[in-house]
Amino acid sequence: MNLNDALGETWDAIIIGTGIGGGMAGRRLAERGLRVLFVEQGPAGYRTEEAALNSDMFDPVARQIRGFWPTPMQARINGRDSQFFGPIGGGVGGSSVFYAATLERPEPHDLDDSADKPHPIQGWPVTHAQMRPYFDQAEDLFSVGGDPDPLAAFASTALRDPAPMSQSDQAMKQRLSARGLHPYQLHAALRRIKGCKSCLGFKCPKTCKMDGRSAGVEPALETGRAALLDRCAVRRLKAKNGRITGVVAERDGDVVTLSAGIVILAAGAFGSPRLLLASQPGGLANRNGMVGCNLMFHLNEMIAVWPGKSVAADGPSKSLGFRDLYHVDGTRLGMVQAMGIEVSYGEIVHYLKQLIEKSSLHRFRLLKELTRIPALIAAKLFGNAQVFVGLMEDLPYAENRVLLDPHDPDAIRFDYTISKELLTRRRKFRRLIRQAFTGHRRMFLGFQPELNFGHPCGTLRFGADPETSVLDPDCRAHELENLYVADASIFPTSMGVNPSLTIAANALRVADQIADQFERKTDAAE
C-alpha cells in the first residue's frame, strides 16, 4: 500500500508491528468487520524466500532486506557492556517467520499462582481458565499438531496428528519413559503440504509453517478489510486528553501522521516500550515509571545427548519434550525440549561466534575466525549427539529494563542483571536435567548463564493495579483509553514455556474486547 492511500482511508484500528501478536489481533479484528491498517517498519519480503537469521551479517541494509533487525543490540549485562545481533526479526511476521514453530501452553500455575514465587511480584490478572478458550482458538488457527502432554491438567483440544517421529527420537522417548519421565511429541505449528520441506528456523516459502505472517497478516489481508504499510517506521505517538490522536511515522523520508479510533502496539517487548518512551518527555502511559521495566528472558540450558550406539543417527529433529521438571518442590523451573539442531561443525562455529559477540572480546574479529579450530575438534567429539534445551522461567525485576537510545531510534538497548535467585534455580535445574538423561551419554554445552534474547517479555506489564502495571486486564493502557498492547511486553512473568502460543491467544482475547466495544458503539449509534 502506498502512503497516500493509507492517509486517505478511514481506519478503525492501526496495528504497529506484524509479529504473532499484531498478526493475530489484526486477523481477528478484520474478520469481525473492522478496518485495519498494519504498520511495519521492515519490508514485506518475497513470499518464496527461505532466509535464516544470520548473526554474521553486519550490513544494516542487507539485514533489513532479509527481514532481520538491522542494528545490533546494545546490552549492559551484569554491569558489562556488549554489542551483538540478537535473534530478532524486522519484517512482516516479525521474529516468528524465523522461529522453530513450537507453540506450547503454559501451566495453570504460570497464570494463577504467585504465592510460591521467591519475591513478591504481581501475578497475571487473567486466569488460566479464562485463557483456555483462546489457547484452543490459537492452536486451531496455527494448525498445531502434537501429542497430548501426559502431565497436563487441561489437555489441548485442537491438536492435529503430528508427523511421525524419527527413529532416534522414538528410542529416546522409550528410554525416558522407562526412567519414569513423561515425554511427548512437541506441539508445533506445522502443516503437511506437498513439496514442503522442514523450515524450522528460517522463512517458509510456502505455508507449511504457521507464523505471524501466514496465520495472521495474510488471512487478514484476504478479508479485504485490512491493508499493510511496510517499510514504515513509527517514531512516536501523539496524545491529548487521555487519547492517542495520531501515529507519527516515517517512510522513504516522508513524515506523516496516521490516525484511527484504536491503536494497538505489537512491536515486541523491545519495540513497544521504546515507542512509548520516545513519544514525549518522560514517556506515554508512564506515570508510575514502569514503561520498559521488568524485562525478562528465558534462561537456556543446552545439553548434548547421544541416543546410543544401537540407534541410527537420522538427523536433527525438534519433536520431543517433557515437563517433569517444570515445577519441582515449589520451585519454578521450565520444560525441556529438543532444539532441532545437531552438534555439527557449522553449528559449533556459529555458537562460539555468538559467545564472542556477546562478550567483551567482540571487538576482536580475528577471534571469530579462530573458532574454526576448536569447532573441528568438538565436531569429532560430539558426533551424532542431539541438543536439548531447558527453558527456565525468568522473574521480573524493575531494574532490568529496556532503555531509549537518544541517538538512534532503532537501537535496541537494555540493562539486565542476573539475580541471585535465578542462579540458585539454575543450579537446581541443571542438576535435574542431568539426572533426567541418566543412561545416556550427555554433556552441557555451556557453563555461564545463557539468556534467550529471542524471548524478551514483561516491559509493559498488565494488571489490575494502576500503581504497579502499565496496562489493565484488557491490555489497554491505564492512562490512554484507545491504546492497547498485544505482544509479549504485557507478561507479568515469563512462564516456563515458549511464549508464542500465549502471545497469539492473548492477542485474540484483546481483539475480541476491542471488537465487542466497536459493535456496542455501532449499535448505540444506530
C-alpha positions in Angstrom: 0.0 0.0 0.0 1.3 3.5 -0.8 1.4 6.2 1.8 -1.2 8.5 0.2 -3.8 5.6 0.1 -3.1 4.9 3.8 -3.7 8.6 4.6 -6.8 8.7 2.5 -8.5 5.8 4.3 -10.5 5.8 7.5 -9.2 3.1 9.8 -10.9 1.6 12.8 -7.6 0.3 14.1 -3.9 0.8 13.4 -1.6 -2.1 14.5 2.1 -1.3 14.9 4.0 -4.5 14.3 3.2 -7.7 12.4 4.6 -10.5 14.5 2.4 -13.1 16.1 0.6 -10.6 18.4 0.0 -8.0 15.7 -0.9 -10.5 13.1 -3.4 -12.4 15.2 -5.0 -9.2 16.6 -5.4 -7.8 13.0 -6.8 -11.0 11.7 -9.5 -11.2 14.4 -10.4 -7.5 14.0 -10.7 -7.7 10.2 -12.7 -10.9 10.4 -15.1 -9.2 12.8 -15.6 -6.3 10.4 -13.2 -3.6 11.4 -10.9 -1.7 9.0 -7.3 -2.4 10.0 -4.0 -0.9 8.9 -0.8 -2.9 9.7 2.2 -0.6 10.0 5.5 -2.5 9.7 9.0 -1.0 10.0 10.6 -3.7 7.9 9.9 -5.0 4.4 7.1 -7.4 3.3 9.8 -9.5 1.7 9.4 -12.1 -1.0 7.0 -15.0 -0.3 9.3 -17.6 -1.8 12.5 -16.7 0.2 14.0 -19.2 2.7 16.4 -16.9 4.6 17.6 -17.8 8.1 18.6 -15.3 10.7 22.3 -14.6 10.3 24.3 -13.0 13.1 27.4 -12.8 10.9 25.8 -10.3 8.5 26.7 -6.8 9.6 25.4 -4.5 6.8 22.2 -2.9 8.1 20.7 -2.6 4.6 21.4 -6.2 3.7 19.9 -7.3 7.1 16.8 -5.2 6.6 16.2 -6.5 3.1 16.2 -10.1 4.5 13.8 -9.2 7.4 16.4 -9.2 10.2 16.6 -6.4 12.8 19.1 -4.1 11.1 21.2 -2.9 14.1 23.0 -4.8 16.9 21.6 -4.9 20.4 23.4 -2.6 22.9 23.3 -4.6 26.2 24.6 -4.0 29.6 24.6 -7.4 31.4 25.8 -7.7 35.0 27.4 -4.3 34.6 29.4 -5.2 31.4 28.6 -3.6 28.0 28.3 -5.8 25.0 27.0 -5.5 21.4 25.6 -8.3 19.3 23.0 -9.1 16.7 20.1 -10.8 18.5 17.6 -13.3 17.1 15.0 -10.6 16.3 13.1 -10.3 13.0 12.4 -6.9 11.4 9.9 -7.5 8.6 6.4 -8.7 8.1 5.8 -11.6 10.5 8.5 -10.3 12.9 10.7 -12.9 14.6 8.0 -15.6 14.1 8.9 -16.1 10.4 12.3 -17.4 11.6 11.1 -19.4 14.7 11.0 -23.1 15.1 7.2 -23.1 15.4 6.9 -24.6 18.9 3.6 -23.5 20.4 3.2 -24.9 23.9 0.6 -24.0 26.5 1.7 -22.6 29.9 0.8 -24.5 33.0 -2.2 -23.3 35.2 0.3 -22.2 37.9 2.0 -19.9 35.4 -1.0 -17.7 35.3 -2.9 -18.5 38.5 -0.2 -18.9 41.2 2.1 -16.3 42.6 2.4 -17.3 46.2 5.4 -19.6 45.6 7.5 -17.0 43.8 10.7 -16.2 45.7 9.9 -12.5 45.9 6.6 -10.5 45.9 5.5 -9.7 42.4 2.3 -9.0 40.7 0.6 -12.1 39.1 -1.5 -12.4 35.9 -4.8 -10.6 36.0 -6.4 -13.2 33.8 -6.8 -16.9 34.9 -5.8 -20.0 33.0 -9.5 -20.9 32.8 -10.2 -17.5 31.1 -7.4 -18.1 28.6 -8.2 -21.7 27.7 -10.8 -20.9 25.0 -8.2 -18.6 23.4 -5.5 -21.3 23.6 -7.9 -23.6 21.8 -8.6 -21.0 19.1 -4.9 -20.1 18.6 -4.0 -23.8 18.3 -6.6 -24.2 15.6 -5.6 -21.1 13.6 -1.9 -22.2 13.7 -2.7 -25.8 12.8 -0.8 -27.0 15.9 -0.1 -30.7 15.9 1.5 -33.0 18.6 0.8 -35.5 21.3 -1.2 -34.6 24.4 1.1 -33.8 27.4 0.7 -36.7 29.8 1.1 -34.3 32.8 -1.3 -31.6 31.6 -4.1 -30.7 34.0 -6.2 -29.5 31.0 -5.5 -31.2 27.7 -5.3 -29.3 24.4 -8.5 -29.9 22.5 -7.5 -28.8 19.0 -4.3 -30.7 18.4 -3.8 -32.2 14.9 -1.9 -35.5 14.3 1.8 -34.9 14.2 4.3 -36.1 11.7 6.0 -39.5 12.5 8.9 -39.2 15.0 12.4 -40.1 13.9 13.9 -43.5 14.9 16.3 -41.8 17.3 13.5 -39.7 18.9 11.4 -42.8 19.4 14.3 -44.6 21.1 14.9 -41.5 23.3 11.2 -41.3 24.2 11.2 -45.0 25.2 14.3 -44.6 27.4 13.0 -41.5 29.1 9.6 -43.2 29.7 11.5 -46.2 31.2 13.0 -43.8 33.7 9.6 -42.7 34.8 9.5 -39.4 32.9 6.6 -38.3 30.7 8.0 -37.3 27.2 5.6 -36.4 24.4 5.7 -35.1 20.8 6.0 -31.3 21.0 3.2 -29.0 19.9 4.3 -27.4 16.6 2.6 -25.1 14.1 3.3 -27.2 11.1 1.0 -28.3 8.3 1.7 -31.1 5.9 2.0 -29.6 2.4 3.2 -31.5 -0.6 6.7 -30.5 -1.7 7.4 -28.5 1.5 10.5 -29.4 3.5 11.3 -28.7 7.1 11.6 -24.9 7.5 12.2 -24.7 11.3 14.5 -21.7 11.9 14.1 -19.9 8.6 11.4 -18.3 6.5 8.9 -20.8 5.0 8.5 -20.3 1.2 5.1 -21.9 1.4 2.6 -22.0 4.3 3.6 -25.3 6.0 4.9 -23.3 9.0 2.3 -21.1 10.5 3.6 -17.8 11.9 2.5 -14.2 12.4 2.6 -13.7 8.6 0.9 -16.9 7.3 -1.6 -17.3 10.2 -2.2 -13.6 10.9 -1.4 -10.9 8.4 -2.1 -12.8 5.2 -5.6 -14.0 6.3 -6.4 -10.5 7.5 -5.5 -9.0 4.1 -7.6 -11.7 2.3 -10.7 -10.3 4.1 -10.4 -7.0 2.1 -10.8 -5.0 5.3 -7.1 -4.9 6.1 -4.1 -3.2 4.5 -0.3 -3.4 5.0 2.1 -0.4 5.0 5.6 -1.8 5.1 9.0 -0.1 5.3 7.2 2.5 7.6 8.9 3.3 10.9 6.6 4.7 13.7 8.6 7.3 15.5 6.2 8.5 18.2 2.5 8.6 19.3 0.6 11.9 19.8 -1.8 12.1 22.7 -4.3 14.6 24.0 -6.9 14.4 26.8 -6.2 10.7 27.5 -6.4 9.5 23.9 -3.9 8.7 21.2 -4.7 11.2 18.4 -2.0 10.3 15.9 0.7 7.9 14.9 3.8 9.7 13.6 5.6 7.6 11.0 8.4 7.9 8.5 8.6 6.2 5.1 11.1 7.0 2.4 12.0 10.3 4.1 8.4 11.4 4.3 7.0 12.0 7.8 3.2 11.7 8.2 0.6 11.3 10.9 -1.8 8.3 10.7 -4.9 8.1 12.7 -7.5 5.6 13.8 -10.0 5.1 16.6 -7.9 2.4 18.2 -4.1 2.0 18.2 -2.6 -1.4 19.1 1.1 -1.7 19.9 2.6 -5.0 18.8 6.2 -4.1 18.2 7.5 -6.6 20.8 8.9 -6.3 24.3 11.9 -4.3 23.0 10.0 -2.1 20.5 6.7 -1.3 22.2 8.2 0.3 25.4 10.8 2.2 23.3 8.0 3.8 21.2 6.1 4.9 24.4 9.3 6.3 25.9 10.1 8.2 22.6 6.6 9.7 22.4 7.0 12.5 24.9 9.4 13.6 27.7 9.0 11.0 30.4 7.2 8.6 28.2 3.5 8.0 27.4 1.5 5.8 29.8 4.4 6.1 32.2 3.1 8.0 35.2 4.4 5.2 37.6 7.7 5.0 35.7 7.2 1.3 34.8 7.4 1.6 31.0 10.3 -0.6 29.9 10.8 -2.1 33.4 10.7 -5.8 34.4 12.5 -7.1 31.3 12.6 -10.9 31.4 14.0 -13.6 29.2 14.2 -17.4 29.5 17.5 -19.0 30.6 18.7 -21.6 28.2 20.3 -24.8 29.5 21.6 -26.6 26.4 22.7 -30.2 26.7 24.1 -32.6 24.1 22.6 -36.1 24.4 23.8 -39.2 22.5 21.0 -41.6 21.5 23.2 -44.7 22.0 25.2 -46.9 19.8 22.3 -49.1 18.8 20.3 -46.2 17.4 20.9 -45.0 13.9 21.7 -41.3 13.5 18.9 -39.9 11.4 19.5 -36.1 11.7 18.3 -33.4 14.0 14.6 -33.1 15.0 12.5 -30.9 17.2 9.8 -33.3 18.1 10.4 -34.4 21.7 9.9 -32.7 25.1 8.9 -33.3 28.7 7.6 -31.3 31.6 8.6 -33.4 34.6 11.0 -30.6 35.7 8.6 -27.7 35.1 7.7 -27.1 38.7 9.6 -29.1 41.3 9.1 -28.9 45.1 7.7 -25.4 44.8 10.5 -24.2 42.6 9.6 -22.7 39.2 11.8 -24.2 36.5 10.6 -25.0 33.0 10.2 -27.6 30.3 12.9 -29.5 28.4 12.7 -29.9 24.6 14.7 -30.9 21.6 16.2 -27.9 19.8 16.1 -29.3 16.3 19.9 -29.0 15.7 22.7 -31.5 15.7 26.2 -30.8 17.2 27.9 -30.3 13.8 30.9 -28.3 12.8 28.8 -25.4 11.4 26.5 -25.2 14.5 29.5 -25.2 16.8 31.2 -22.4 14.9 28.0 -20.4 15.0 27.6 -20.9 18.7 31.2 -20.0 19.5 30.9 -16.8 17.4 27.8 -15.8 19.3 29.6 -16.3 22.6 32.4 -14.0 21.5 29.9 -11.4 20.1 28.2 -11.2 23.5 31.4 -10.9 25.4 33.9 -8.0 25.9 36.0 -9.7 23.1 33.6 -8.8 20.4 35.9 -6.1 19.0 38.5 -8.7 18.1 37.1 -10.0 14.8 40.1 -12.4 14.3 38.9 -14.4 17.3 35.8 -15.4 15.4 37.8 -17.0 12.6 39.9 -18.9 15.2 36.7 -20.6 16.4 37.0 -23.0 13.5 39.8 -24.9 15.2 38.0 -25.9 18.4 34.8 -26.4 16.3 36.6 -29.1 14.3 37.8 -30.9 17.4 34.3 -30.6 19.1 32.5 -31.9 16.0 34.7 -35.1 16.1 34.0 -35.4 19.8 30.2 -35.0 19.7 29.5 -37.0 16.6 25.7 -37.6 16.2 24.6 -36.0 19.5 21.3 -34.2 19.6 20.8 -31.0 21.5 18.0 -30.5 24.1 17.3 -27.2 25.9 15.8 -26.5 29.2 13.8 -23.2 29.1 13.9 -21.9 32.6 11.5 -19.2 33.8 12.8 -15.7 34.5 11.1 -13.4 37.0 10.6 -9.7 36.8 12.9 -7.1 38.5 12.3 -3.4 37.9 16.0 -2.6 37.4 16.1 -5.0 34.4 14.7 -2.7 31.7 14.6 -1.5 28.1 16.3 1.9 27.5 15.8 4.5 24.8 18.8 5.4 22.7 18.7 9.2 22.2 20.9 9.0 19.1 19.4 6.0 17.3 15.6 5.4 17.5 16.0 1.9 16.0 18.6 0.7 18.5 17.7 -2.0 21.0 19.2 -1.1 24.4 18.7 -2.8 27.7 20.2 -3.2 31.1 19.9 -6.6 32.8 21.4 -8.1 36.0 21.1 -11.8 36.6 19.6 -12.2 40.1 20.9 -14.5 42.8 17.6 -16.4 43.0 17.8 -17.1 39.2 21.3 -18.5 39.7 20.1 -20.7 42.6 17.2 -22.1 40.5 19.6 -22.6 37.6 21.8 -24.9 39.7 18.9 -27.0 40.6 17.6 -27.1 37.0 20.9 -28.3 35.7 21.2 -31.0 38.3 17.7 -32.3 37.4 18.3 -32.1 33.7 21.4 -34.2 34.0 19.6 -36.7 36.2 16.7 -36.9 33.6 19.1 -38.1 31.0 20.8 -40.7 33.2 21.6 -43.7 31.0 22.6 -41.5 28.1 26.0 -40.0 27.4 25.4 -36.3 27.9 27.2 -33.0 28.2 26.1 -29.4 29.0 27.1 -27.0 26.2 27.7 -24.0 28.4 29.0 -23.1 31.9 27.8 -19.5 32.2 24.1 -18.5 32.3 22.8 -18.2 28.7 19.9 -15.7 28.3 17.4 -16.4 25.5 17.4 -13.0 23.7 14.7 -14.2 21.4 12.2 -14.4 24.2 12.0 -10.9 25.7 8.9 -10.1 27.7 7.4 -8.1 30.6 8.3 -4.5 29.7 4.6 -3.2 29.7 3.2 -5.4 32.4 -0.6 -5.7 32.6 -2.6 -5.9 35.8 -5.5 -4.6 37.9 -3.5 -2.1 39.9 -2.5 1.1 38.0 0.3 1.7 40.5 2.1 -1.5 39.7 1.2 -2.0 36.0 1.1 -0.1 32.7 -1.9 -1.9 31.2 -5.3 -3.0 32.6 -6.5 -6.6 32.4 -7.8 -6.0 28.8 -4.3 -4.8 27.9 -5.4 -1.2 27.5 -3.1 1.5 28.9 -4.4 2.7 32.2 -3.8 6.3 31.1 -5.0 6.2 27.5 -8.4 4.9 26.6 -7.7 3.9 23.0 -4.2 2.4 23.3 -3.8 -1.4 23.6 -0.9 -3.8 23.5 -0.8 -7.3 22.0 2.7 -8.7 22.3 5.0 -10.3 25.0 5.6 -7.0 26.7 2.4 -7.5 28.6 3.6 -10.6 30.5 3.8 -10.3 34.3 6.0 -13.4 34.4 7.9 -15.3 31.6 6.4 -18.7 32.3 8.3 -22.0 31.7 7.4 -22.4 28.0 8.0 -20.7 24.7 5.8 -17.5 24.7 4.4 -17.8 21.2 1.1 -19.5 21.9 0.3 -17.2 24.8 1.1 -14.1 22.7 -1.3 -15.4 20.0 -4.1 -16.4 22.4 -3.9 -13.1 24.3 -3.9 -11.1 21.0 -7.2 -12.9 20.1 -8.6 -12.0 23.5 -7.6 -8.4 23.2 -9.0 -8.1 19.7 -12.3 -9.6 20.9 -12.5 -7.0 23.6 -11.9 -4.2 21.0 -14.4 -5.7 18.5 -17.1 -6.1 21.2 -16.6 -2.4 22.2 -16.8 -1.4 18.5 -20.0 -3.3 18.0 -21.6 -1.8 21.1 -20.8 1.7 19.8 -22.1 0.9 16.4 -25.4 -0.4 17.8 -25.8 2.6 20.1 -25.2 5.0 17.1 -28.0 3.2 15.1 
